[in-house]
Amino acid sequence: MTDEEFSALINEKQSLKWRLREMTRSIEEIQRILNRVDEIDRQLGV
């Protein structure tokens, strides 16, 4: 493996890890929204 190939793989790995962190934050926000919707439903007696 050349230095360029090695660097490209390291960069790709870092990019993928960053994307996963962003997706995790999105999932956490979705969970907060769904929890709030459930709370509102309970208050409305739905």
mmCIF file as Biopython writes it, N, C-alpha, C and O atoms, coordinates in Angstrom:
data_model
#
loop_
_atom_site.group_PDB
_atom_site.id
_atom_site.type_symbol
_atom_site.label_atom_id
_atom_site.label_alt_id
_atom_site.label_comp_id
_atom_site.label_asym_id
_atom_site.label_entity_id
_atom_site.label_seq_id
_atom_site.pdbx_PDB_ins_code
_atom_site.Cartn_x
_atom_site.Cartn_y
_atom_site.Cartn_z
_atom_site.occupancy
_atom_site.B_iso_or_equiv
_atom_site.auth_seq_id
_atom_site.auth_asym_id
_atom_site.pdbx_PDB_model_num
ATOM 1   N N  . MET A ? 1  ? 0.846   -1.172 0.000  1.0 0.0 1  A 1 
ATOM 2   C CA . MET A ? 1  ? 0.000   0.000  0.000  1.0 0.0 1  A 1 
ATOM 3   C C  . MET A ? 1  ? 0.894   1.239  0.000  1.0 0.0 1  A 1 
ATOM 4   O O  . MET A ? 1  ? 1.840   1.348  0.781  1.0 0.0 1  A 1 
ATOM 5   N N  . THR A ? 2  ? 0.572   2.151  -0.884 1.0 0.0 2  A 1 
ATOM 6   C CA . THR A ? 2  ? 1.366   3.383  -0.957 1.0 0.0 2  A 1 
ATOM 7   C C  . THR A ? 2  ? 0.947   4.348  0.154  1.0 0.0 2  A 1 
ATOM 8   O O  . THR A ? 2  ? -0.095  4.184  0.787  1.0 0.0 2  A 1 
ATOM 9   N N  . ASP A ? 3  ? 1.782   5.346  0.366  1.0 0.0 3  A 1 
ATOM 10  C CA . ASP A ? 3  ? 1.441   6.375  1.354  1.0 0.0 3  A 1 
ATOM 11  C C  . ASP A ? 3  ? 0.139   7.079  0.980  1.0 0.0 3  A 1 
ATOM 12  O O  . ASP A ? 3  ? -0.667  7.408  1.850  1.0 0.0 3  A 1 
ATOM 13  N N  . GLU A ? 4  ? -0.063  7.310  -0.331 1.0 0.0 4  A 1 
ATOM 14  C CA . GLU A ? 4  ? -1.290  7.981  -0.778 1.0 0.0 4  A 1 
ATOM 15  C C  . GLU A ? 4  ? -2.515  7.127  -0.482 1.0 0.0 4  A 1 
ATOM 16  O O  . GLU A ? 4  ? -3.537  7.635  -0.019 1.0 0.0 4  A 1 
ATOM 17  N N  . GLU A ? 5  ? -2.410  5.817  -0.752 1.0 0.0 5  A 1 
ATOM 18  C CA . GLU A ? 5  ? -3.536  4.918  -0.474 1.0 0.0 5  A 1 
ATOM 19  C C  . GLU A ? 5  ? -3.834  4.876  1.028  1.0 0.0 5  A 1 
ATOM 20  O O  . GLU A ? 5  ? -4.991  4.911  1.448  1.0 0.0 5  A 1 
ATOM 21  N N  . PHE A ? 6  ? -2.774  4.800  1.817  1.0 0.0 6  A 1 
ATOM 22  C CA . PHE A ? 6  ? -2.928  4.777  3.268  1.0 0.0 6  A 1 
ATOM 23  C C  . PHE A ? 6  ? -3.626  6.052  3.753  1.0 0.0 6  A 1 
ATOM 24  O O  . PHE A ? 6  ? -4.574  5.990  4.536  1.0 0.0 6  A 1 
ATOM 25  N N  . SER A ? 7  ? -3.155  7.189  3.287  1.0 0.0 7  A 1 
ATOM 26  C CA . SER A ? 7  ? -3.748  8.470  3.679  1.0 0.0 7  A 1 
ATOM 27  C C  . SER A ? 7  ? -5.200  8.564  3.235  1.0 0.0 7  A 1 
ATOM 28  O O  . SER A ? 7  ? -6.049  9.062  3.975  1.0 0.0 7  A 1 
ATOM 29  N N  . ALA A ? 8  ? -5.485  8.088  2.029  1.0 0.0 8  A 1 
ATOM 30  C CA . ALA A ? 8  ? -6.861  8.129  1.522  1.0 0.0 8  A 1 
ATOM 31  C C  . ALA A ? 8  ? -7.786  7.294  2.406  1.0 0.0 8  A 1 
ATOM 32  O O  . ALA A ? 8  ? -8.909  7.707  2.693  1.0 0.0 8  A 1 
ATOM 33  N N  . LEU A ? 9  ? -7.318  6.122  2.840  1.0 0.0 9  A 1 
ATOM 34  C CA . LEU A ? 9  ? -8.135  5.272  3.707  1.0 0.0 9  A 1 
ATOM 35  C C  . LEU A ? 9  ? -8.352  5.911  5.076  1.0 0.0 9  A 1 
ATOM 36  O O  . LEU A ? 9  ? -9.456  5.863  5.620  1.0 0.0 9  A 1 
ATOM 37  N N  . ILE A ? 10 ? -7.307  6.505  5.626  1.0 0.0 10 A 1 
ATOM 38  C CA . ILE A ? 10 ? -7.438  7.190  6.915  1.0 0.0 10 A 1 
ATOM 39  C C  . ILE A ? 10 ? -8.446  8.335  6.797  1.0 0.0 10 A 1 
ATOM 40  O O  . ILE A ? 10 ? -9.299  8.507  7.668  1.0 0.0 10 A 1 
ATOM 41  N N  . ASN A ? 11 ? -8.346  9.109  5.732  1.0 0.0 11 A 1 
ATOM 42  C CA . ASN A ? 11 ? -9.278  10.223 5.519  1.0 0.0 11 A 1 
ATOM 43  C C  . ASN A ? 11 ? -10.707 9.727  5.358  1.0 0.0 11 A 1 
ATOM 44  O O  . ASN A ? 11 ? -11.638 10.316 5.907  1.0 0.0 11 A 1 
ATOM 45  N N  . GLU A ? 12 ? -10.885 8.641  4.604  1.0 0.0 12 A 1 
ATOM 46  C CA . GLU A ? 12 ? -12.229 8.082  4.413  1.0 0.0 12 A 1 
ATOM 47  C C  . GLU A ? 12 ? -12.801 7.608  5.749  1.0 0.0 12 A 1 
ATOM 48  O O  . GLU A ? 12 ? -13.974 7.835  6.047  1.0 0.0 12 A 1 
ATOM 49  N N  . LYS A ? 13 ? -11.965 6.952  6.544  1.0 0.0 13 A 1 
ATOM 50  C CA . LYS A ? 13 ? -12.407 6.468  7.856  1.0 0.0 13 A 1 
ATOM 51  C C  . LYS A ? 13 ? -12.859 7.631  8.732  1.0 0.0 13 A 1 
ATOM 52  O O  . LYS A ? 13 ? -13.914 7.557  9.362  1.0 0.0 13 A 1 
ATOM 53  N N  . GLN A ? 14 ? -12.077 8.697  8.778  1.0 0.0 14 A 1 
ATOM 54  C CA . GLN A ? 14 ? -12.439 9.861  9.584  1.0 0.0 14 A 1 
ATOM 55  C C  . GLN A ? 14 ? -13.753 10.475 9.099  1.0 0.0 14 A 1 
ATOM 56  O O  . GLN A ? 14 ? -14.594 10.876 9.903  1.0 0.0 14 A 1 
ATOM 57  N N  . SER A ? 15 ? -13.917 10.543 7.786  1.0 0.0 15 A 1 
ATOM 58  C CA . SER A ? 15 ? -15.140 11.094 7.212  1.0 0.0 15 A 1 
ATOM 59  C C  . SER A ? 15 ? -16.352 10.243 7.597  1.0 0.0 15 A 1 
ATOM 60  O O  . SER A ? 15 ? -17.405 10.777 7.948  1.0 0.0 15 A 1 
ATOM 61  N N  . LEU A ? 16 ? -16.201 8.933  7.530  1.0 0.0 16 A 1 
ATOM 62  C CA . LEU A ? 16 ? -17.298 8.036  7.893  1.0 0.0 16 A 1 
ATOM 63  C C  . LEU A ? 16 ? -17.648 8.165  9.372  1.0 0.0 16 A 1 
ATOM 64  O O  . LEU A ? 16 ? -18.823 8.166  9.738  1.0 0.0 16 A 1 
ATOM 65  N N  . LYS A ? 17 ? -16.625 8.275  10.219 1.0 0.0 17 A 1 
ATOM 66  C CA . LYS A ? 17 ? -16.872 8.432  11.652 1.0 0.0 17 A 1 
ATOM 67  C C  . LYS A ? 17 ? -17.607 9.746  11.928 1.0 0.0 17 A 1 
ATOM 68  O O  . LYS A ? 17 ? -18.493 9.796  12.781 1.0 0.0 17 A 1 
ATOM 69  N N  . TRP A ? 18 ? -17.238 10.803 11.210 1.0 0.0 18 A 1 
ATOM 70  C CA . TRP A ? 18 ? -17.905 12.095 11.369 1.0 0.0 18 A 1 
ATOM 71  C C  . TRP A ? 18 ? -19.372 11.985 10.964 1.0 0.0 18 A 1 
ATOM 72  O O  . TRP A ? 18 ? -20.256 12.496 11.653 1.0 0.0 18 A 1 
ATOM 73  N N  . ARG A ? 19 ? -19.622 11.314 9.840  1.0 0.0 19 A 1 
ATOM 74  C CA . ARG A ? 19 ? -21.004 11.137 9.380  1.0 0.0 19 A 1 
ATOM 75  C C  . ARG A ? 19 ? -21.824 10.363 10.405 1.0 0.0 19 A 1 
ATOM 76  O O  . ARG A ? 19 ? -22.984 10.697 10.647 1.0 0.0 19 A 1 
ATOM 77  N N  . LEU A ? 20 ? -21.237 9.334  11.011 1.0 0.0 20 A 1 
ATOM 78  C CA . LEU A ? 20 ? -21.947 8.575  12.041 1.0 0.0 20 A 1 
ATOM 79  C C  . LEU A ? 20 ? -22.275 9.449  13.246 1.0 0.0 20 A 1 
ATOM 80  O O  . LEU A ? 20 ? -23.367 9.347  13.804 1.0 0.0 20 A 1 
ATOM 81  N N  . ARG A ? 21 ? -21.346 10.302 13.651 1.0 0.0 21 A 1 
ATOM 82  C CA . ARG A ? 21 ? -21.617 11.205 14.779 1.0 0.0 21 A 1 
ATOM 83  C C  . ARG A ? 21 ? -22.769 12.146 14.443 1.0 0.0 21 A 1 
ATOM 84  O O  . ARG A ? 21 ? -23.637 12.390 15.281 1.0 0.0 21 A 1 
ATOM 85  N N  . GLU A ? 22 ? -22.779 12.671 13.229 1.0 0.0 22 A 1 
ATOM 86  C CA . GLU A ? 22 ? -23.869 13.554 12.809 1.0 0.0 22 A 1 
ATOM 87  C C  . GLU A ? 22 ? -25.197 12.806 12.808 1.0 0.0 22 A 1 
ATOM 88  O O  . GLU A ? 22 ? -26.209 13.337 13.264 1.0 0.0 22 A 1 
ATOM 89  N N  . MET A ? 23 ? -25.197 11.578 12.298 1.0 0.0 23 A 1 
ATOM 90  C CA . MET A ? 23 ? -26.423 10.777 12.275 1.0 0.0 23 A 1 
ATOM 91  C C  . MET A ? 23 ? -26.908 10.478 13.690 1.0 0.0 23 A 1 
ATOM 92  O O  . MET A ? 23 ? -28.110 10.486 13.953 1.0 0.0 23 A 1 
ATOM 93  N N  . THR A ? 24 ? -25.979 10.216 14.590 1.0 0.0 24 A 1 
ATOM 94  C CA . THR A ? 24 ? -26.343 9.943  15.981 1.0 0.0 24 A 1 
ATOM 95  C C  . THR A ? 24 ? -27.030 11.157 16.587 1.0 0.0 24 A 1 
ATOM 96  O O  . THR A ? 24 ? -28.029 11.017 17.293 1.0 0.0 24 A 1 
ATOM 97  N N  . ARG A ? 25 ? -26.501 12.348 16.319 1.0 0.0 25 A 1 
ATOM 98  C CA . ARG A ? 25 ? -27.138 13.566 16.825 1.0 0.0 25 A 1 
ATOM 99  C C  . ARG A ? 25 ? -28.540 13.709 16.247 1.0 0.0 25 A 1 
ATOM 100 O O  . ARG A ? 25 ? -29.463 14.105 16.959 1.0 0.0 25 A 1 
ATOM 101 N N  . SER A ? 26 ? -28.712 13.394 14.973 1.0 0.0 26 A 1 
ATOM 102 C CA . SER A ? 26 ? -30.030 13.480 14.347 1.0 0.0 26 A 1 
ATOM 103 C C  . SER A ? 26 ? -31.004 12.504 15.000 1.0 0.0 26 A 1 
ATOM 104 O O  . SER A ? 26 ? -32.158 12.848 15.255 1.0 0.0 26 A 1 
ATOM 105 N N  . ILE A ? 27 ? -30.537 11.287 15.268 1.0 0.0 27 A 1 
ATOM 106 C CA . ILE A ? 27 ? -31.387 10.281 15.915 1.0 0.0 27 A 1 
ATOM 107 C C  . ILE A ? 27 ? -31.797 10.763 17.304 1.0 0.0 27 A 1 
ATOM 108 O O  . ILE A ? 27 ? -32.955 10.611 17.693 1.0 0.0 27 A 1 
ATOM 109 N N  . GLU A ? 28 ? -30.860 11.340 18.054 1.0 0.0 28 A 1 
ATOM 110 C CA . GLU A ? 28 ? -31.174 11.849 19.392 1.0 0.0 28 A 1 
ATOM 111 C C  . GLU A ? 28 ? -32.220 12.957 19.318 1.0 0.0 28 A 1 
ATOM 112 O O  . GLU A ? 28 ? -33.114 13.016 20.163 1.0 0.0 28 A 1 
ATOM 113 N N  . GLU A ? 29 ? -32.123 13.828 18.328 1.0 0.0 29 A 1 
ATOM 114 C CA . GLU A ? 29 ? -33.105 14.902 18.162 1.0 0.0 29 A 1 
ATOM 115 C C  . GLU A ? 29 ? -34.473 14.319 17.808 1.0 0.0 29 A 1 
ATOM 116 O O  . GLU A ? 29 ? -35.490 14.773 18.333 1.0 0.0 29 A 1 
ATOM 117 N N  . ILE A ? 30 ? -34.510 13.329 16.932 1.0 0.0 30 A 1 
ATOM 118 C CA . ILE A ? 30 ? -35.775 12.665 16.581 1.0 0.0 30 A 1 
ATOM 119 C C  . ILE A ? 30 ? -36.403 12.054 17.832 1.0 0.0 30 A 1 
ATOM 120 O O  . ILE A ? 30 ? -37.612 12.167 18.035 1.0 0.0 30 A 1 
ATOM 121 N N  . GLN A ? 31 ? -35.594 11.410 18.669 1.0 0.0 31 A 1 
ATOM 122 C CA . GLN A ? 31 ? -36.118 10.812 19.901 1.0 0.0 31 A 1 
ATOM 123 C C  . GLN A ? 31 ? -36.702 11.880 20.822 1.0 0.0 31 A 1 
ATOM 124 O O  . GLN A ? 31 ? -37.753 11.662 21.423 1.0 0.0 31 A 1 
ATOM 125 N N  . ARG A ? 32 ? -36.039 13.029 20.942 1.0 0.0 32 A 1 
ATOM 126 C CA . ARG A ? 32 ? -36.569 14.117 21.774 1.0 0.0 32 A 1 
ATOM 127 C C  . ARG A ? 32 ? -37.909 14.602 21.229 1.0 0.0 32 A 1 
ATOM 128 O O  . ARG A ? 32 ? -38.843 14.839 21.995 1.0 0.0 32 A 1 
ATOM 129 N N  . ILE A ? 33 ? -38.006 14.749 19.913 1.0 0.0 33 A 1 
ATOM 130 C CA . ILE A ? 33 ? -39.256 15.205 19.292 1.0 0.0 33 A 1 
ATOM 131 C C  . ILE A ? 33 ? -40.368 14.189 19.541 1.0 0.0 33 A 1 
ATOM 132 O O  . ILE A ? 33 ? -41.476 14.562 19.925 1.0 0.0 33 A 1 
ATOM 133 N N  . LEU A ? 34 ? -40.075 12.904 19.324 1.0 0.0 34 A 1 
ATOM 134 C CA . LEU A ? 34 ? -41.094 11.870 19.543 1.0 0.0 34 A 1 
ATOM 135 C C  . LEU A ? 34 ? -41.524 11.815 21.004 1.0 0.0 34 A 1 
ATOM 136 O O  . LEU A ? 34 ? -42.706 11.625 21.291 1.0 0.0 34 A 1 
ATOM 137 N N  . ASN A ? 35 ? -40.588 11.977 21.922 1.0 0.0 35 A 1 
ATOM 138 C CA . ASN A ? 35 ? -40.942 12.006 23.343 1.0 0.0 35 A 1 
ATOM 139 C C  . ASN A ? 35 ? -41.865 13.179 23.647 1.0 0.0 35 A 1 
ATOM 140 O O  . ASN A ? 35 ? -42.822 13.039 24.410 1.0 0.0 35 A 1 
ATOM 141 N N  . ARG A ? 36 ? -41.584 14.324 23.059 1.0 0.0 36 A 1 
ATOM 142 C CA . ARG A ? 36 ? -42.437 15.505 23.268 1.0 0.0 36 A 1 
ATOM 143 C C  . ARG A ? 36 ? -43.823 15.270 22.683 1.0 0.0 36 A 1 
ATOM 144 O O  . ARG A ? 36 ? -44.820 15.633 23.307 1.0 0.0 36 A 1 
ATOM 145 N N  . VAL A ? 37 ? -43.906 14.670 21.495 1.0 0.0 37 A 1 
ATOM 146 C CA . VAL A ? 37 ? -45.205 14.354 20.889 1.0 0.0 37 A 1 
ATOM 147 C C  . VAL A ? 37 ? -45.992 13.423 21.810 1.0 0.0 37 A 1 
ATOM 148 O O  . VAL A ? 37 ? -47.187 13.631 22.023 1.0 0.0 37 A 1 
ATOM 149 N N  . ASP A ? 38 ? -45.335 12.397 22.359 1.0 0.0 38 A 1 
ATOM 150 C CA . ASP A ? 38 ? -46.000 11.481 23.294 1.0 0.0 38 A 1 
ATOM 151 C C  . ASP A ? 38 ? -46.500 12.232 24.527 1.0 0.0 38 A 1 
ATOM 152 O O  . ASP A ? 38 ? -47.608 11.986 25.003 1.0 0.0 38 A 1 
ATOM 153 N N  . GLU A ? 39 ? -45.677 13.146 25.040 1.0 0.0 39 A 1 
ATOM 154 C CA . GLU A ? 39 ? -46.069 13.931 26.209 1.0 0.0 39 A 1 
ATOM 155 C C  . GLU A ? 39 ? -47.296 14.785 25.903 1.0 0.0 39 A 1 
ATOM 156 O O  . GLU A ? 39 ? -48.216 14.864 26.718 1.0 0.0 39 A 1 
ATOM 157 N N  . ILE A ? 40 ? -47.316 15.417 24.745 1.0 0.0 40 A 1 
ATOM 158 C CA . ILE A ? 40 ? -48.464 16.237 24.337 1.0 0.0 40 A 1 
ATOM 159 C C  . ILE A ? 40 ? -49.699 15.360 24.186 1.0 0.0 40 A 1 
ATOM 160 O O  . ILE A ? 40 ? -50.784 15.744 24.623 1.0 0.0 40 A 1 
ATOM 161 N N  . ASP A ? 41 ? -49.550 14.185 23.573 1.0 0.0 41 A 1 
ATOM 162 C CA . ASP A ? 41 ? -50.680 13.259 23.437 1.0 0.0 41 A 1 
ATOM 163 C C  . ASP A ? 41 ? -51.258 12.898 24.801 1.0 0.0 41 A 1 
ATOM 164 O O  . ASP A ? 41 ? -52.477 12.858 24.968 1.0 0.0 41 A 1 
ATOM 165 N N  . ARG A ? 42 ? -50.385 12.634 25.784 1.0 0.0 42 A 1 
ATOM 166 C CA . ARG A ? 42 ? -50.861 12.304 27.135 1.0 0.0 42 A 1 
ATOM 167 C C  . ARG A ? 42 ? -51.641 13.480 27.728 1.0 0.0 42 A 1 
ATOM 168 O O  . ARG A ? 42 ? -52.687 13.291 28.350 1.0 0.0 42 A 1 
ATOM 169 N N  . GLN A ? 43 ? -51.124 14.688 27.532 1.0 0.0 43 A 1 
ATOM 170 C CA . GLN A ? 43 ? -51.812 15.869 28.067 1.0 0.0 43 A 1 
ATOM 171 C C  . GLN A ? 43 ? -53.160 16.084 27.393 1.0 0.0 43 A 1 
ATOM 172 O O  . GLN A ? 43 ? -54.107 16.559 28.020 1.0 0.0 43 A 1 
ATOM 173 N N  . LEU A ? 44 ? -53.243 15.734 26.114 1.0 0.0 44 A 1 
ATOM 174 C CA . LEU A ? 44 ? -54.497 15.894 25.372 1.0 0.0 44 A 1 
ATOM 175 C C  . LEU A ? 44 ? -55.457 14.735 25.640 1.0 0.0 44 A 1 
ATOM 176 O O  . LEU A ? 44 ? -56.629 14.795 25.270 1.0 0.0 44 A 1 
ATOM 177 N N  . GLY A ? 45 ? -54.958 13.690 26.279 1.0 0.0 45 A 1 
ATOM 178 C CA . GLY A ? 45 ? -55.790 12.517 26.546 1.0 0.0 45 A 1 
ATOM 179 C C  . GLY A ? 45 ? -56.023 11.668 25.316 1.0 0.0 45 A 1 
ATOM 180 O O  . GLY A ? 45 ? -57.035 10.976 25.210 1.0 0.0 45 A 1 
ATOM 181 N N  . VAL A ? 46 ? -55.094 11.722 24.396 1.0 0.0 46 A 1 
ATOM 182 C CA . VAL A ? 46 ? -55.222 10.954 23.144 1.0 0.0 46 A 1 
ATOM 183 C C  . VAL A ? 46 ? -54.773 9.526  23.378 1.0 0.0 46 A 1 
ATOM 184 O O  . VAL A ? 46 ? -54.799 8.712  22.456 1.0 0.0 46 A 1 
#
